[in-house]
Structures are given as structure tokens and as C-alpha cells.
């Protein structure tokens, strides 16, 4: 059996208006308290986007996406919007799949 080390990370996004150009600026980051080397790790992310896509929600989701892509197994976020969108996508895929997982029905309980 292969054991996997849990990697807890904290993600966050930010948005602000540039004082000179008056344009929206977004950014995101991941903080991992302790890595395999015994040191904490910080990753900064450019979420991309332009015009109306420069939103705090895009920045928050970008941070969560990068954490997942890097294999982080425990991801903490303060973004209710990100949690809602991720849950919505996972449930939509499950509801519209052609087969149900064993011992599951299509009935959702809230």
C-alpha cells in the first residue's frame, strides 16, 4: 500500500483598482504551512482574464485550481462562491452521468 502525505493549503484571491489607470487588478495565492523540506511555501498566481472577467471570483477559483493541479489534498478557502461553483459542477456531472455509483440513487437530500 502506498501512503500519501496530506498537503494542507490555504488559497485566496484578491481584487483591487489601480490608482492610476483605474482598471481592476486581480491576483491569487496559495500558502502551504509546511512542505517536505520543513519550510512553508507561498505561490503567487496570475489568474488572467480581461475586462468583465477580472473578478474576485475568478481569482479565488484560480487559486483553488492551481492547488488541485499541484496535488494538494486539503484545500482551505474563504470563498463561498468557489465552494458553490465547485459543488455545482461536481453534482451536475454526477446527476447527468449515465450510471450511478454503486449503492447511490439519483435522489438528492439537503
C-alpha positions in Angstrom: 0.0 0.0 0.0 1.3 3.4 -0.9 0.7 6.2 1.6 0.1 9.7 0.5 1.2 12.7 2.6 -1.6 15.2 3.2 -0.8 18.6 1.9 -2.9 21.3 3.6 -3.0 24.6 1.7 -4.8 27.9 2.1 -6.0 29.7 -1.0 -7.1 33.3 -1.5 -7.9 35.7 -4.3 -7.8 39.5 -4.4 -9.1 42.3 -6.5 -8.3 46.0 -6.3 -8.5 49.0 -8.6 -5.2 50.5 -9.9 -5.0 54.1 -8.6 -3.6 55.5 -11.8 -5.3 53.5 -14.6 -8.5 52.9 -12.6 -8.5 49.3 -14.0 -9.4 46.3 -12.0 -6.4 44.1 -11.0 -6.7 40.6 -9.7 -4.3 38.1 -8.2 -4.3 34.9 -6.2 -2.1 32.9 -4.0 -1.6 29.6 -2.2 0.1 29.2 1.2 1.3 25.8 2.4 2.4 25.9 6.1 4.9 23.1 5.9 6.4 21.4 2.9 8.5 18.2 2.7 11.6 20.4 3.4 10.2 21.6 6.7 9.6 25.1 5.3 6.4 26.9 4.4 5.7 27.6 0.7 3.9 30.5 -1.0 2.8 30.5 -4.6 1.5 33.6 -6.4 -0.8 33.2 -9.3 -1.9 35.4 -12.2 -5.5 34.4 -12.9 -5.5 36.1 -16.3 -8.7 37.5 -17.7 -9.6 40.9 -19.1 -12.5 43.3 -18.9 -15.5 41.8 -17.2 -13.7 38.6 -16.3 -11.4 40.4 -13.9 -13.3 39.4 -10.9 -12.6 38.3 -7.3 -14.4 35.0 -8.1 -12.0 34.3 -10.9 -9.0 34.9 -8.7 -10.4 32.7 -5.9 -11.2 29.8 -8.3 -7.8 30.1 -9.9 -6.1 29.6 -6.6 -8.1 26.5 -5.8 -7.5 25.1 -9.3 -3.7 25.5 -9.0 -3.7 23.9 -5.6 -5.6 20.9 -7.1 -3.3 20.7 -10.1 -0.2 20.7 -7.7 -1.7 17.7 -5.8 -2.7 19.5 -2.6 -5.0 17.2 -0.8 -6.6 19.6 1.8 -7.5 23.0 0.5 -9.0 25.7 2.6 -10.7 28.7 1.1 -12.8 31.6 2.4 -14.6 31.8 -0.9 -18.3 30.7 -0.6 -18.6 31.4 -4.4 -15.8 29.0 -5.2 -17.2 26.3 -3.0 -20.7 26.8 -4.5 -19.3 26.6 -8.1 -17.2 23.5 -7.4 -20.1 21.7 -5.7 -22.4 22.7 -8.6 -20.0 21.3 -11.2 -19.5 18.0 -9.3 -23.2 17.5 -8.7 -24.1 18.4 -12.3 -21.7 15.8 -13.6 -23.0 13.2 -11.2 -26.7 13.9 -11.9 -26.3 13.7 -15.7 -23.9 10.8 -15.8 -25.3 7.6 -17.4 -24.6 5.4 -14.5 -24.9 5.8 -10.7 -22.2 4.8 -8.3 -23.0 1.6 -6.5 -25.5 2.0 -3.7 -26.5 5.5 -4.8 -29.7 6.8 -6.2 -30.4 9.9 -8.1 -32.3 11.4 -5.1 -30.5 14.4 -3.6 -31.0 15.1 0.1 -30.3 18.5 1.6 
